[in-house]
Amino acid sequence: MTLLPPSPLTTPTLRRRLACWLYEGVLLFGVVFVASLLFSVVTQTRHGLQNRPELQAFLFLLLGLYFIWCWTHSHTLPMRTWHIRIQGPDGRPPSPGRALRRYLLSWIWLLPPLALGSLLALPGSQLLALTLGWVGCWAALSYLHPKRQFWHDAWAGTELVFDPSQPGKAGRGRGRKP
């Protein structure tokens, strides 16, 4: 684990980070829907279980490209809206390798409950409860980090910072250059 030097910017509150996370999920629902539709048309998928592993791999790669590109440019749209910026140890946007490491480690948010739910063959409602409980626990573990960062960020050598000078809400905000 690499310790990051002190940043003049503060860590966003857990509430702000989770709101950004939820907003990201809403936007990604649309991205995944359209990408799945295009995949189904191109592969002529006629049944929901047909080509399922290939679709999952395609979506995993697509989401990885999306996040890595956005993070190496310091933020996604929800991060910009909530004035959250991602940075590496030097205070600049993370390198592609560091962003890839963060992407892979960020699956800690979902894989453990999904794997356990699959292993125990849990019905949908129990799987949802397990996933929400895990997300809450994983988020709360950030309080154990000295800078209140999520642990996957600490392990990837990145950190989220609150940057009020960053333009937000469709580019309208303080700090915008003419």
N, C-alpha and C positions, 0 to 999 in steps of 0.2 A: 504494500500500500504506500503510495506516494503522498507525503504531506504537502499541502499547498501553502504558498506564502500568503500572508495576510492580504486581503483585498480591501481597497478603500470602499467598495460597495458591500452592502450587507446581503445576507442570505434572505431570499423572499420568505414570507411566512408560510407555514405549512398549508394554511387555508388558501393562499394565493396559488401555491404550486399545485394543489389538488384541483382547484378551479380551472387552472390552465390544462391540467391532465384530462379533466372531463371535457373541456372544450375541444381538445385535441382528438378525443375519442369520437365526438360528434362529427367533426370534419372528416376523420378517417373512415367513418361509416360510409360516407358518400364515395370516397376514393376507393374503398374496398368493393363497394357495390358496383361501381362503373367498371373497375378492373376485372371483377368476376364475370360481369356480363360480357365484356369484350373477350375474355378468355374462353367463355362458354361458346360464343359465336365462332371464334377462330378454330376451336377444337371440335366444334359441332357436338358439344355435350348435350345429351338428351335427358339425363337423369342426375339428380343431385349428388349421388355417390360415384358417378362415373368421373374419372380423372381427378378424384379428390386429392390424392397425394401431390399430383402435378400442380393443381390449383393452389394448394397450401404452400408449396415451394415457390411458386410464382409470386404469391402475395407476400411471403416472407422476404423475398429479394426486392420486390417493389417497395415495400415499407422501409427496408434497409436503405435502399437508394434515396428515398425521400428524406428520411431522418439524417442520414450522413451528409447529404447535400445541404440541408437546412442548418444543421448544427455547425458545419464547417463555415457557414456564413453567419453564425452566432445565434440564430433563433428560427423558430417556426412561426407561422401566423399567430397561433394562440399565445406563444411566448411573447411576441411583439405586443399583442393586445394587452397582456398582463404585465408588461414592462419587465420581463425576465430575459436575461441573457445567459448563454452558456459560455464558459471560458475554460481554457486549459491552465496549466500551472503558471504560465507567463502572462496571463490576463488577456490573451488574444483568443479568437475562436479556436476550438480544438483542431488538431490535425485530422486528416481522414482516418488514420489508424486509430487514434484515440476515440474518434466518433464511432468507428466500427466497434471498438471494445465496449463503448457505452451502449450502443444498440444491442449487442449480444447480451450484456449484463442486465439491460432493462427488462428482458423477458422474465426476470425474477418476479416482476409484478404479477404475472399470469401463469407461468408454467407450473409452479408447485401445486396450486389448487387444482389446475386442470389435470395434471398427472395423477394426483390423489383421487380426484373424482372419477377418472377413467378406471383406475385400479380398483376402486370400490364400487364401480358401476352406479354412481349416485344419480338419482333423478334430477331433472333440471332445477327445481326449486332449491334442493339441497346443495347442488353445485354452485348456484348463484350465491347462497348464503355463505358457503365456504370461501368462494372467491372474494366476496365483499369483506369478510372477516380477515382474510389474508392481506388484502390491500390495506385495510385499516391498520393491521399490525405492522406491516412493512413500512407504511408511512410513519407510524408512531416511533419506529426504531430510529428515525432521523434525530430524535431528541437525545439519543445516546452519542451522536457524533459531536465532536467539539464545536464545529461550525454549523450544526443543525442541517447538514447536507444529507441527501439520500445516500445509502451505502453503495449503491451501484455507481454513483458519481465518484465517490471516494476511491473505489477500486479501479475505475476507469481513468482517474487522474483529471476529472473535470469538476466543475462546480457551477451551480446556478446562482446568479446574483440578481438582486433587484436594481434595475437601472432606470430611474424615473426620467432621465434625460433622453431615453430611447423613445422614438415616436411610437405611438400606439393607436389603436382604433382606426384602422385604414389610413395610417400615415399622418393623422392629425395629432399633434402633440408637441410638447416642448422639445427643444433640441433639434428640430428639423432644420436642415440647411436649405436656403433658398436655391 
